[in-house]
Amino acid sequence: MCETCGEMRELKAPRSTGQEGFTLVELLIVIAMFSILVAVGFRGFKQFNESTIVDQAARALTSDVTLARSFAIRRGENVALVADEGGRSYVIRDGSGTILASTDMSSTSDTPLTLLDVKATGDSITFNSRGMLTSGGTVEIDLGRTGLTKKVDVSALGRTRVALVP
């Protein structure tokens, strides 16, 4: 009913013109925005993944340094953690050269690194029967992967500390 004239009118539904849905321009804009979000998210995920791998390697190394120290105390002899920097791996050896444990951080391992650098004579750290470093002082071990480097400091008493290298 029309309010001004009082007549009854029939309401009709609007006609469909056959143009329902989205236009090509709208779809292209949505696809472009989605592509940008995926690209940004992928970069962030990749950096997170790289960081996680280096963190895992640092935890494994600090655990193995502690293991080498405990072997030295338990066996009452010198025990060394010897690095193969080129192969990005290391072994724990007793005084007679017997391998007690080994860890691989090359490209075929769960924690692939591009850098393993033990900054000590002979690329090794040795604990005596009392669990102290035979070289004295602090030994620095750098681990890294594509621009992200962490440093593991081993004190003369065998304590480890992990730090991010700027």
Buried (B, 14 or more C-beta within 10 A) or exposed (E): EEEEEEEEEEEEEEEEEEEEEEEEEEEEEEEEEEEEEEEEEEEEEEEEEBBEBBBBBBBBBBEBBBBBBBBBBEEEBBBBBBBBEEEBBBBBBBBEEEEBBEBBBBEEBEBBBBBBBBEBEEBBBBBBBEBBBEBEEBBBBBBBBEEBBBBBBBEEEBEBEBEEEE
